[in-house]
Amino acid sequence: MKIECKQVSKQFDQKHVLQNCHFSVKTGEIVGIMGESGTGKSTLARLLVGLETPSSGEILLDGQPYRRKDGARILLVFQDALHAVNPLFTVGDILTEATKDSVSTEEVVTILKEVGLDESYLPKTPRQLSGGQLQRICIARALLLKPDVIIFDEALSGLDPLIQGQLLRLLHQLKIQHQQTYIFISHDFNLCYALCHRILVMFDGQIVDEITNFSDPIEVSHPATQNLLTKSQNPKHPKCRIRKMMATIQND
Ligand SMILES: Nc1ncnc2c1ncn2[C@@H]1O[C@H](COP(=O)(O)OP(=O)(O)OP(=O)(O)O)[C@@H](O)[C@H]1O
């Protein structure tokens, strides 16, 4: 399913938060969107899933305007997994409620296994899970809904680098299994590098650069990209471990 963002701008009151964002993502492609805090990444994500409407421009899914009320074909998985679920629900409730009980227990258990968990998690509540386990549940819930596109908005941020590495591997495997289209939003180059076919760079509400070639050194055309790369490539930075750990999966 191809998603197109055509000359999309967004204003809140008089403030221009997004300006002429223009890109498309093909079926089965994983595109990263990278940028510093406040550059408009989450606003773009909310527009893409239909939680906000553009001030101008349009979002198309396979050439047709995307309306959320026609069915959630573009889903958002975001950073704060604890706030994305009902804390009183069990894992079983969370997974079946999302699919309005149209899914069998077998399917739920299969998806749980795909995200590295099993049926013993079904009676647990969110507070009994680690951040990484809960994020797996959110990913499982998104997969059960069989969307055309999943947008991950800083979905791995704030997790331990080891858990990030495990979840990156998981997303990579799931991508191969489900041939799904992902948009992966992060301020962290290493996470985008590990998973994405190409990376769009945002600065001040605009897409200012695109990384398509991951050769060393990476060619950049905007200072914002260079800043993000410099931060991520500091060898003392713990995330560099992820980059090393993940360098192999690109060839899997
Ligand atoms: N509903 C809103 N009303 C007014 N301003 C908003 C609204 N939503 C976002 N903004 C503003 O838009 C700008 C971009 O915010 P956004 O959350 O999209 O950035 P971001 O790149 O995702 O940042 P972060 O990485 O910190 O989440 C910010 O200045 C923010 O204050």
The ligand as an ORCA input file, in Angstrom:
! r2SCAN-3c Opt
* xyz 0 1
  N      -1.872     20.908     19.148
  C      -0.880     21.785     19.084
  N      -1.100     23.107     19.301
  C      -0.101     24.004     19.217
  N       1.187     23.697     18.924
  C       1.463     22.401     18.707
  C       0.458     21.381     18.774
  N       1.050     20.185     18.499
  C       2.351     20.445     18.281
  N       2.600     21.760     18.411
  C       3.907     22.419     18.242
  O       4.484     21.929     17.064
  C       5.906     21.849     17.185
  C       6.351     20.481     16.746
  O       5.918     19.527     17.722
  P       6.063     17.960     17.492
  O       5.605     17.275     18.730
  O       5.406     17.599     16.225
  O       7.642     17.840     17.324
  P       8.568     16.535     17.415
  O       9.606     16.675     16.360
  O       7.729     15.296     17.382
  O       9.211     16.705     18.844
  P       9.610     15.553     19.909
  O      10.720     14.752     19.267
  O      10.059     16.338     21.094
  O       8.375     14.745     20.172
  C       6.229     22.177     18.632
  O       6.680     23.519     18.699
  C       4.905     22.032     19.331
  O       4.801     22.891     20.431
*
